[in-house]
Amino acid sequence: MRTDYLFAMPSVWSGAARLLDLFGVYDAYNDSASDDLADARAIYSDWHIVGQELADAMMKVEREPTTAQPPTAEAAHEASRD
C-alpha cells in the first residue's frame, strides 16, 4: 500500500498540459466514498508502513552477527592461572 493513495501521480504529458490549464481542468485526485473512508485508508496505510519498517528492522537485527560476550569471573580466574 502506498502512502500517497489520495494523490494522483501525473505523467510528464499531463504536467506539460497543466502549463496551459488556466481553469484547473486537469487537477485529479483519487476519491473515496466518504471522508471517514479516506481517513481509514490513510491510517491503515500509515500503520502498514510502520509494520513493514519494524519487520525490516527485526530482520536486519537477526542477520547481524552476534558479538562476543564478556568473560565471566570464573573464565577470567582460570585464564589468570595459566
C-alpha positions as CSV (number, residue, x, y, z in Angstrom):
1,M,0.0,0.0,0.0
2,R,1.3,3.4,-0.9
3,T,1.3,6.5,1.4
4,D,0.3,8.7,-1.4
5,Y,-3.0,6.9,-2.1
6,L,-5.2,10.1,-2.2
7,F,-2.9,11.9,-4.6
8,A,-2.9,11.3,-8.3
9,M,0.5,10.6,-9.9
10,P,0.6,12.7,-13.1
11,S,2.6,11.8,-16.1
12,V,5.0,14.1,-18.0
13,W,2.4,14.8,-20.6
14,S,-0.2,15.8,-18.0
15,G,2.4,18.0,-16.3
16,A,3.0,19.8,-19.7
17,A,-0.7,20.2,-20.2
18,R,-1.1,21.9,-16.8
19,L,1.0,24.8,-18.2
20,L,-1.9,25.7,-20.4
21,D,-4.6,24.7,-17.9
22,L,-5.9,28.0,-16.6
23,F,-9.1,26.7,-15.1
24,G,-7.8,23.6,-13.3
25,V,-9.5,21.0,-15.5
26,Y,-6.5,18.6,-15.2
27,D,-6.5,18.5,-11.4
28,A,-7.3,15.0,-10.4
29,Y,-7.3,13.2,-7.1
30,N,-8.2,9.7,-6.0
31,D,-11.6,10.0,-4.4
32,S,-13.1,8.0,-1.6
33,A,-16.8,7.4,-0.9
34,S,-16.6,9.4,2.3
35,D,-14.2,11.4,4.5
36,D,-14.3,8.6,7.1
37,L,-13.3,6.0,4.5
38,A,-10.4,8.3,3.3
39,D,-9.2,8.7,6.8
40,A,-9.4,4.9,7.5
41,R,-7.4,4.2,4.3
42,A,-4.8,6.8,5.3
43,I,-4.5,5.4,8.8
44,Y,-4.3,1.8,7.6
45,S,-1.6,2.8,5.1
46,D,0.4,4.6,7.7
47,W,0.3,1.7,10.1
48,H,1.0,-0.8,7.3
49,I,4.2,1.2,6.5
50,V,5.2,1.2,10.2
51,G,4.7,-2.6,10.4
52,Q,6.9,-3.0,7.3
53,E,9.6,-0.9,8.8
54,L,9.5,-2.8,12.1
55,A,9.7,-6.2,10.2
56,D,12.6,-4.9,8.1
57,A,14.4,-3.7,11.3
58,M,13.9,-7.1,13.0
59,M,15.2,-9.0,10.0
60,K,18.2,-6.8,9.9
61,V,18.9,-7.4,13.6
62,E,18.5,-11.1,13.2
63,R,21.1,-11.2,10.3
64,E,23.7,-9.3,12.3
65,P,26.5,-11.4,13.7
66,T,26.4,-11.8,17.5
67,T,29.1,-10.1,19.4
68,A,31.3,-12.0,21.8
69,Q,30.1,-11.9,25.4
70,P,32.5,-10.6,28.1
71,P,34.2,-13.4,30.0
72,T,32.6,-14.5,33.3
73,A,34.5,-14.2,36.5
74,E,35.3,-17.9,36.5
75,A,36.7,-17.8,33.0
76,A,38.8,-14.8,33.9
77,H,40.1,-16.6,37.0
78,E,41.0,-19.7,35.0
79,A,42.8,-17.6,32.4
80,S,44.9,-15.8,35.1
81,R,46.2,-19.2,36.4
82,D,47.5,-20.2,33.0
